[in-house]
Amino acid sequence: MKIYQKTDLPVVEIRRYLEPGPIVLLTSHWKEQNNVMTMGWHTVMEFTPALVGCIIAGGNHSFEMIRRSRECVINIPSAELIDTIVGIGNCSGAEVDKFEKFNLLAAKANKVKAPLLPQCFANLECRLHDQSMVGKYSFFIFEVVKAHIASRPGCPAMVHYTGDGVFRVSDKTISRKAGFLPQNL
Amino acid sequence: MKIYQKTDLPVVEIRRYLEPGPIVLLTSHWKEQNNVMTMGWHTVMEFTPALVGCIIAGGNHSFEMIRRSRECVINIPSAELIDTIVGIGNCSGAEVDKFEKFNLLAAKANKVKAPLLPQCFANLECRLHDQSMVGKYSFFIFEVVKAHIASRPGCPAMVHYTGDGVFRVSDKTISRKAGFLPQNL
């Protein structure tokens, strides 16, 4: 798997990669253990602070790790990692070391203990901002406190989950900038 | 613009169209007025009830209409409607009748007063399920109470917003069903 060299991305810019709704890989760290899960239910919620809301179902091994550590990293994989994405989503960190099983590298983050995945083109370090909806909806509101983005090639193709084992690929870009009011850009 | 013939979709299935994260058109109705806005910040939250969380910023004319009526319809446009999507997002229902301006048809919904857009391939009738996060985050949690989907052609290409006037198009489908555990399908 390719390793991406990264530069800093202002956190206010994370919507460029998250708003399209790709499948992401959520890493966590708790009590000497790293874990990673596949996640598709998330939304950008605010520019400043840079908030992202994520559903992490209680059945995931990551749920307690993230609830207790109050941190995670949202890693965005390119479409070519589809088999790794599917593999990660179909086993549990309670039973296997997914980093070993899927040959994942783990790099040190700047502001959280959860690891960055260098094989993903974007890594968003997150701290829990609001846990008031965790009990009722398993809905975690995170603040992205540091963002790393591949220096090249911009945003590669991403995958979007539809359920039933089927993904959509977003690999084409269309600009309609001319149709926007300046204040909406 | 093409008009899609629809059939009912079980509400538990709406993740097939929403989880990929497309731009959607939100219709509303309040005091004899219909309105429509473009929205990109949303996430599926639960299968049963079929919950969807949406950020509707207070600056939108639709905000008060939806907050007061406690209803809306999430309409999913195909990629070929991109110029209509951009146009709707760059004017306000406080100043123009967007249905007239963009030649939008309005069909009667079954369970809500907000109209369905027959020119979109999916129409999800929603009732406000939880407004507790509206004040703090402009985050509305809706329950999809009735869903209509195009009889054909399945799911057309959708557009996903990245900010700055640029969209991603998801038009390719990849199946990895064989890599899933049965309980994860």
Chai-1 contact restraints between the chains, C-beta under 6 A:
chainA,res_idxA,chainB,res_idxB,connection_type,confidence,min_distance_angstrom,max_distance_angstrom,comment,restraint_id
A,R15,B,G163,contact,1.0,0.0,6.0,A-B,restraint_1
A,R16,B,T162,contact,1.0,0.0,6.0,A-B,restraint_2
A,R16,B,G163,contact,1.0,0.0,6.0,A-B,restraint_3
A,E19,B,G40,contact,1.0,0.0,6.0,A-B,restraint_4
A,E19,B,Y161,contact,1.0,0.0,6.0,A-B,restraint_5
A,P20,B,G21,contact,1.0,0.0,6.0,A-B,restraint_6
A,P20,B,H160,contact,1.0,0.0,6.0,A-B,restraint_7
A,P20,B,T162,contact,1.0,0.0,6.0,A-B,restraint_8
A,P20,B,R168,contact,1.0,0.0,6.0,A-B,restraint_9
A,G21,B,P20,contact,1.0,0.0,6.0,A-B,restraint_10
A,G21,B,G21,contact,1.0,0.0,6.0,A-B,restraint_11
A,G21,B,H160,contact,1.0,0.0,6.0,A-B,restraint_12
A,G40,B,E19,contact,1.0,0.0,6.0,A-B,restraint_13
A,W41,B,T43,contact,1.0,0.0,6.0,A-B,restraint_14
A,W41,B,V44,contact,1.0,0.0,6.0,A-B,restraint_15
A,H42,B,T43,contact,1.0,0.0,6.0,A-B,restraint_16
A,T43,B,W41,contact,1.0,0.0,6.0,A-B,restraint_17
A,T43,B,H42,contact,1.0,0.0,6.0,A-B,restraint_18
A,T43,B,T43,contact,1.0,0.0,6.0,A-B,restraint_19
A,V44,B,W41,contact,1.0,0.0,6.0,A-B,restraint_20
A,M45,B,I55,contact,1.0,0.0,6.0,A-B,restraint_21
A,M45,B,Y137,contact,1.0,0.0,6.0,A-B,restraint_22
A,I55,B,M45,contact,1.0,0.0,6.0,A-B,restraint_23
A,V86,B,R176,contact,1.0,0.0,6.0,A-B,restraint_24
A,V86,B,G179,contact,1.0,0.0,6.0,A-B,restraint_25
A,N90,B,F180,contact,1.0,0.0,6.0,A-B,restraint_26
A,N90,B,L181,contact,1.0,0.0,6.0,A-B,restraint_27
A,N90,B,N184,contact,1.0,0.0,6.0,A-B,restraint_28
A,Y137,B,M45,contact,1.0,0.0,6.0,A-B,restraint_29
A,H160,B,P20,contact,1.0,0.0,6.0,A-B,restraint_30
A,H160,B,G21,contact,1.0,0.0,6.0,A-B,restraint_31
A,H160,B,S170,contact,1.0,0.0,6.0,A-B,restraint_32
A,Y161,B,E19,contact,1.0,0.0,6.0,A-B,restraint_33
A,T162,B,R16,contact,1.0,0.0,6.0,A-B,restraint_34
A,T162,B,P20,contact,1.0,0.0,6.0,A-B,restraint_35
A,G163,B,R15,contact,1.0,0.0,6.0,A-B,restraint_36
A,G163,B,R16,contact,1.0,0.0,6.0,A-B,restraint_37
A,D164,B,L185,contact,1.0,0.0,6.0,A-B,restraint_38
A,G165,B,S175,contact,1.0,0.0,6.0,A-B,restraint_39
A,G165,B,R176,contact,1.0,0.0,6.0,A-B,restraint_40
A,G165,B,K177,contact,1.0,0.0,6.0,A-B,restraint_41
A,G165,B,F180,contact,1.0,0.0,6.0,A-B,restraint_42
A,G165,B,L185,contact,1.0,0.0,6.0,A-B,restraint_43
A,V166,B,S175,contact,1.0,0.0,6.0,A-B,restraint_44
A,F167,B,I174,contact,1.0,0.0,6.0,A-B,restraint_45
A,R168,B,P20,contact,1.0,0.0,6.0,A-B,restraint_46
A,R168,B,S170,contact,1.0,0.0,6.0,A-B,restraint_47
A,V169,B,K172,contact,1.0,0.0,6.0,A-B,restraint_48
A,S170,B,H160,contact,1.0,0.0,6.0,A-B,restraint_49
A,S170,B,R168,contact,1.0,0.0,6.0,A-B,restraint_50
A,S170,B,S170,contact,1.0,0.0,6.0,A-B,restraint_51
A,K172,B,V169,contact,1.0,0.0,6.0,A-B,restraint_52
A,I174,B,F167,contact,1.0,0.0,6.0,A-B,restraint_53
A,S175,B,G165,contact,1.0,0.0,6.0,A-B,restraint_54
A,S175,B,V166,contact,1.0,0.0,6.0,A-B,restraint_55
A,R176,B,V86,contact,1.0,0.0,6.0,A-B,restraint_56
A,R176,B,G165,contact,1.0,0.0,6.0,A-B,restraint_57
A,K177,B,G165,contact,1.0,0.0,6.0,A-B,restraint_58
A,G179,B,V86,contact,1.0,0.0,6.0,A-B,restraint_59
A,F180,B,N90,contact,1.0,0.0,6.0,A-B,restraint_60
A,F180,B,G165,contact,1.0,0.0,6.0,A-B,restraint_61
A,L181,B,N90,contact,1.0,0.0,6.0,A-B,restraint_62
A,N184,B,N90,contact,1.0,0.0,6.0,A-B,restraint_63
A,L185,B,D164,contact,1.0,0.0,6.0,A-B,restraint_64
A,L185,B,G165,contact,1.0,0.0,6.0,A-B,restraint_65
